[in-house]
Amino acid sequence: MDITVRDQASIKIVHLSGEVDMHSSPKVRLSILESLKHKLPVLVELSAVTYMDSSGVASLVEGFQTAKKQGSEFGLLAVAQPVMNVLKLARLDRVFPIHASLEERLVNAAG
């Protein structure tokens, strides 16, 4: 599991790759919550995630709830199919804002 955080277009992007499971999800949670402290929109990029269990989903939900409480934007970016399957199973694909790409998110925000 690798986590990188970058700023792009005044957005914090938390890029995850590999498996998000009970061993790596505490680091994922911390990265998401630390990114939200900057009061910028936070997008979690999931294009390189090969597996996500319920602890990983819980980290995303906590990030979403924290952002909502502080009036910040939180969304998912380029969701890999294994993760999308888990989100659909939990019906969270209807809860999270999901963007196919950063470019799509920027166009939609401007439009």
N, C-alpha and C positions, 0 to 999 in steps of 0.2 A: 504494500500500500504506500503510495506516494501522495503527498499533499503539497501543492504550491499555491501561493496567494499572490495575485498581481493586481495592480490598478490599471484600468483601461477605460477611457472615456468617463472618468469620474464614477466608476463602478468598481467594487471589489469583486474579483473573480477568484473563487476557491476551486481549484482544479484538482479533482481526485482521480487516481488511477489504481487499478488492481482490485483487490477484494476488500469490501467494507463489511467487516464482521465484528463480533463482540470484542476482539482483540484490538482492532484498529479504530472502532467507532468513538472511543473516548478522545482520540487525537482529532478526529473529524469534528466532533462536537466542539472541542476547544477552538479549533481553527475558525469554525463558523461563528461562534459567539464572540471571539476576538475581532473578527472582521466587522461584525455588527456594531461594535463599540465606536467605529468611525462615523456612524450616522450616514453612511453612503449606501446606495443600493448594493445588495449582495446577490450575486448569482453563483450557484454551485454547478460547475461544469462536470458532467457525468459521462462524457463520450468514451472515456477509457476505463470505466468501471466494468469489471467482468462478473461481479457478484455482489449483491447487497442483501444482508439479512435484516431482521426486524430491528436490531440495535442501530443499524445504519439509517433505517427509515425513521426511527425515533429521533436521531440526531437532526435529520432534516425537518421533522415536525417541530422540534424545539426551536430550531432556527427560525422557522416560519412564524411561530407564536411569539417569539421574542421580537422579531421585526415588526409584527403587527402591533404589539404593545407600545413600541417606541415610535410608531408611525413611519417606519422605513420599508423600503421595497425588498422583497426576498423572492427569488425565483430559481428555477432549474434551467440549465442550458445544455443543449445537445445530449439528451438523455439516451444512453445506450439501451438496446433492446432488453437485455436481462434485467436492468433496473426498471424500465418501463413496465415490464411484465409484473414486477412486484408492486409497483405503484398502482397499476390497474386492478390487481387483485384486491388491494386495500381501498380501492376507489379514490386514492389520493391524486390520481391524474386529473381529477375534477376540482381539487383543492389548490394545488400548487400552480402558480403561473409557470408554464413550460414554454421555452423558446427554442426553436430549432438551431439558432445561431445568435451570436452577439449582434451581428448585423441586423437580423430580424428584430431583435429587441430594441435596437436603436431606432430603426425605422418606425416601429409601432409606437414608441415613446414620443417621437417627433410628430407623428401624424395625428 
